[in-house]
Amino acid sequence: MMFSNHKNKLMRYGKIYFSWRHTPKKRRTECFVTAEGTKGPVTTLMGTTRCHSRDVYSKETGRRASLTQALKNMMFGRVERTEVWEAYRTLSKDPKWKKREVKRVDALKHELSKESV
């Protein structure tokens, strides 16, 4: 299924799709929420964020902030928001948060092996 011109990233949650458009020159990131309608895809909601002129523009930070805005507009419950964020975390092929978790687990294993000796 093709969705307008939001080609940067695409995430799916059930029959709802989230896509992002980055505009680095304007320091803006937009999150589009598109649902499958009976007559094709329909963009229903949008979350927009802008980066301050003194901040460093980051696509990752913009995606998170605009997704937060879009989820506020959707008025999802806590369970649905949690599932959407889990889908977002698995969006990247090499997510940074997984690396941190692996380091923590390795550190705990190393600490436990020292205690058992």
CORLIN-V29292 format. One record per residue. RES is the residue in three letters. PHI is phi in radians with two decimals (* if undefined). PSI is psi in degrees with one decimal (* if undefined). OMEGA is omega in degrees with one decimal (999 if undefined). Layout:
res | phi | psi | omega
RES | PHI | PSI | OMEGA
RES | PHI | PSI | OMEGA
//
This chain:
res | phi | psi | omega
MET | * | 132.6 | -177.2
MET | -1.78 | 135.8 | -180.0
PHE | -2.07 | 117.1 | 176.9
SER | 0.34 | -131.5 | -176.1
ASN | -2.08 | 25.7 | 179.9
HIS | -1.61 | 83.0 | -169.5
LYS | -1.67 | -6.9 | -171.9
ASN | -1.09 | -67.2 | 179.5
LYS | -2.35 | 148.2 | 178.7
LEU | -2.37 | 128.1 | 180.0
MET | -2.23 | 142.5 | -177.6
ARG | -2.05 | 137.3 | 172.8
TYR | -2.37 | 100.1 | -175.5
GLY | 1.13 | -123.4 | 177.9
LYS | -1.77 | 18.0 | 179.1
ILE | -1.97 | 133.8 | -179.5
TYR | -2.03 | 140.0 | 176.4
PHE | -2.00 | 130.2 | 176.6
SER | -2.37 | 156.2 | -176.3
TRP | -2.18 | 146.1 | 173.1
ARG | -2.21 | 125.1 | -179.3
HIS | -1.83 | 136.0 | 175.6
THR | -2.21 | 84.0 | -176.2
PRO | -1.03 | -35.5 | -179.1
LYS | -1.12 | -35.5 | 177.6
LYS | -1.64 | -1.8 | 178.5
ARG | 1.01 | 46.4 | -174.3
ARG | -2.30 | 144.7 | 173.7
THR | -2.26 | 133.8 | 179.8
GLU | -2.10 | 135.3 | 175.7
CYS | -1.90 | 123.7 | 179.8
PHE | -1.86 | 132.7 | 177.9
VAL | -1.87 | 117.9 | -175.8
THR | -2.11 | 132.1 | 179.2
ALA | -1.98 | 151.2 | 176.5
GLU | -1.37 | 116.8 | 177.9
GLY | -1.76 | 175.8 | 179.5
THR | -1.21 | -27.1 | -179.6
LYS | -1.87 | 23.0 | 179.9
GLY | 1.99 | -177.3 | -177.8
PRO | -1.22 | 141.2 | -179.6
VAL | -2.26 | 121.3 | 176.1
THR | -1.37 | 119.1 | -173.2
THR | -1.82 | -40.2 | -174.8
LEU | -2.35 | 164.2 | 178.5
MET | -2.60 | 142.9 | 172.7
GLY | -2.11 | 128.8 | -177.3
THR | -2.15 | 137.6 | 175.0
THR | -2.32 | 151.0 | 176.9
ARG | -2.18 | 144.7 | 179.0
CYS | -1.61 | 138.1 | 177.9
HIS | -1.15 | 149.7 | -176.2
SER | -1.11 | -23.5 | 179.1
ARG | -1.54 | -11.4 | -179.3
ASP | -1.55 | 158.8 | 175.0
VAL | -1.45 | 128.6 | -179.4
TYR | -1.24 | 129.4 | 179.7
SER | -2.35 | 125.3 | 179.2
LYS | -1.11 | -41.1 | -178.7
GLU | -1.05 | -47.7 | 179.3
THR | -1.12 | -39.9 | 177.6
GLY | -1.11 | -40.8 | 177.7
ARG | -1.09 | -45.1 | -179.5
ARG | -1.10 | -45.9 | -177.5
ALA | -1.16 | -41.9 | -179.8
SER | -1.24 | -33.6 | 175.7
LEU | -1.15 | -39.1 | 176.7
THR | -1.05 | -44.8 | 178.3
GLN | -1.09 | -43.5 | -179.6
ALA | -1.11 | -40.7 | 179.3
LEU | -1.16 | -35.2 | 175.2
LYS | -1.10 | -41.1 | 179.3
ASN | -1.17 | -29.9 | -178.1
MET | -1.38 | -21.1 | -178.0
MET | 1.00 | 44.8 | 174.2
PHE | -1.21 | 155.1 | 172.6
GLY | -1.36 | 174.8 | -176.6
ARG | -1.08 | -40.7 | -178.9
VAL | -1.10 | -46.1 | -179.1
GLU | -1.13 | -42.2 | 178.4
ARG | -1.08 | -41.0 | 178.8
THR | -1.08 | -43.1 | 179.3
GLU | -1.15 | -38.0 | 177.6
VAL | -1.12 | -43.5 | 179.2
TRP | -1.15 | -35.5 | 175.3
GLU | -1.11 | -41.1 | 177.1
ALA | -1.12 | -37.6 | 178.4
TYR | -1.14 | -40.9 | -179.3
ARG | -1.12 | -31.2 | 179.9
THR | -1.55 | 1.1 | -179.5
LEU | -1.12 | -40.2 | -177.7
SER | -1.40 | 145.0 | 178.0
LYS | -1.23 | -31.3 | -177.5
ASP | -2.32 | 68.6 | -174.5
PRO | -1.15 | 140.0 | -178.6
LYS | -1.15 | -35.1 | -176.6
TRP | -1.15 | -29.5 | 177.6
LYS | -1.19 | -38.4 | 178.7
LYS | -1.08 | -41.8 | 178.7
ARG | -1.10 | -41.8 | -180.0
GLU | -1.12 | -41.6 | 179.4
VAL | -1.10 | -42.1 | 178.0
LYS | -1.08 | -40.6 | 179.0
ARG | -1.12 | -43.8 | -179.6
VAL | -1.13 | -44.0 | 177.9
ASP | -1.07 | -41.1 | 179.1
ALA | -1.13 | -40.5 | 178.2
LEU | -1.15 | -42.0 | 178.0
LYS | -1.08 | -42.4 | 179.8
HIS | -1.12 | -41.6 | 179.7
GLU | -1.15 | -41.0 | 179.3
LEU | -1.19 | -35.2 | 179.5
SER | -1.18 | -32.9 | 176.7
LYS | -1.17 | -40.5 | -178.4
GLU | -1.19 | -33.9 | -176.7
SER | -1.35 | -16.6 | -179.3
VAL | -1.39 | * | 999
//
